[in-house]
Amino acid sequence: MEIKEGELLTIGEVIRLGLANKCEIAIYGSEKEETASNDTEGEKSLESITSMNGGKVKYRVKSFDDAEKILSVIREVTWA
């Protein structure tokens, strides 16, 4: 699968695509919050807790550097 800037993924898709094993995943809380986290297990927990409260967590691709094997995503939470 080709990963495009601006694309929305779930953390499950990131894990299923094997990106968590092949790349460093930089997860940002927002565009302004530049504290990257590589904790995909923590993100799975956050997704399940948020979904219990009617929220959906998606990850917008900020950048993907295939040569350096770095995927940067921005966490986006929406409420139903």
C-alpha positions in Angstrom: 0.0 0.0 0.0 1.2 3.5 -0.9 1.0 5.9 2.0 0.0 9.5 1.1 0.3 12.6 3.1 -3.1 13.6 4.6 -4.4 10.0 4.5 -6.4 8.8 7.5 -5.5 5.5 9.2 -6.5 3.7 12.4 -3.8 2.4 14.7 -5.1 -1.0 13.7 -4.3 -0.3 10.1 -0.9 0.9 11.0 -0.2 -2.4 12.9 -1.9 -4.6 10.2 0.1 -3.0 7.4 3.2 -4.0 9.4 4.3 -0.4 9.6 4.9 -0.6 13.3 7.5 -3.3 12.7 9.1 -1.7 9.7 9.1 1.9 10.6 9.6 4.3 13.4 6.1 5.7 14.0 6.0 9.3 15.3 2.6 10.0 16.7 1.8 13.6 17.4 -1.0 14.8 19.7 -1.7 17.7 17.3 0.1 19.8 14.7 1.3 22.2 17.4 2.3 19.5 19.9 5.5 18.2 18.5 6.1 15.5 21.2 6.4 12.3 19.2 5.5 8.9 20.6 6.2 5.5 19.2 3.8 3.7 21.5 1.4 1.8 19.3 0.1 -0.3 22.2 -0.7 2.8 24.2 -2.5 4.2 21.2 -4.6 1.0 20.9 -5.6 1.5 24.5 -6.4 5.2 23.9 -8.6 4.2 20.9 -10.6 1.7 22.9 -11.1 4.0 25.8 -12.2 6.9 23.5 -14.6 4.6 21.6 -16.4 3.7 24.8 -17.2 7.4 25.2 -18.4 7.8 21.6 -15.2 9.1 20.2 -13.2 8.0 17.2 -9.4 8.2 16.9 -7.8 8.4 13.5 -4.3 9.2 12.5 -3.7 11.7 9.6 -0.4 11.0 7.8 1.9 14.0 8.4 4.7 12.5 6.4 6.2 9.2 5.3 9.8 8.8 4.5 10.3 5.4 2.9 14.1 5.8 2.7 14.5 6.7 6.4 11.5 4.4 7.4 9.8 7.1 9.4 6.0 7.5 9.4 4.7 10.6 11.2 1.0 10.9 12.0 -1.2 13.4 13.8 -3.8 12.0 16.2 -7.3 13.3 15.4 -10.2 12.6 17.8 -13.8 13.2 16.7 -16.9 12.8 18.9 -20.3 11.4 17.7 
